[in-house]
Amino acid sequence: MIRAIARSLALCAILLACAALAAGAQDARLSARLDARTVTAVTRVLDSARTRSLPTEPLVQKALQGAAKRAPADRVVAAVRELLSELTVARSALGARSTEAELVAGAGALHGGVPAATLTRVRGLRGRDPVTVALGTLADLVARGVPVDGAVSAIVTLASRGASDADLVTFSNQVGRDIAAGAPPAVAARVRAAGANSGARPATVPGRPDNAPRGGGRRPAGQVPPGRP
């Protein structure tokens, strides 16, 4: 009995030592890029994340990004705190078993203005499949200029149809090409989502018929218009 207790205490000591080493490694990265006061403030946020069983690496990376951009110390700390808040909400919306990648994607969507309820809805629609790509695509659409409501509608539509991660990546790329060609972001997302399984034509560029060639004249036979899959 005594030996069993001794072994248990030894194991706890080893685990605590490993945790201390991991924290020290993180502090070393931060200390190399940030001043002591900022490191102390960021470390407090990391400690709070650990208390909540949330991932700390995204927070460290956020601080390091701020340092790379030479952001003021108060902005770095504020950004790290904001990310912790978003990760907390994402975990609540997606469930305690969510992976770190899912939480980060969810936090990114929340940061873009997507409601927390949407994360829960996407989780339900995806079933047992990960939601990382779905939420990442949602955040990407908003970043491209698609209004939040339109982006949410597009992703919900695709998820409802059982779109795979590959389908979502293709959809995002198509919307990006249409926007680059001059289509309004909201129109590009709506048309591509509506036509994902129906072969619908891409969004049109304002002032130019969809079937008109860019440079004038006839399009060579077999040439695919820009933006069309």
Summary of the structure (lengths in Angstrom):
residues: 229
radius of gyration: 23.3
end to end distance: 69.6
largest distance: 90.8
contacts: 680
relative contact order: 0.06
helix: 68%
strand: 0%
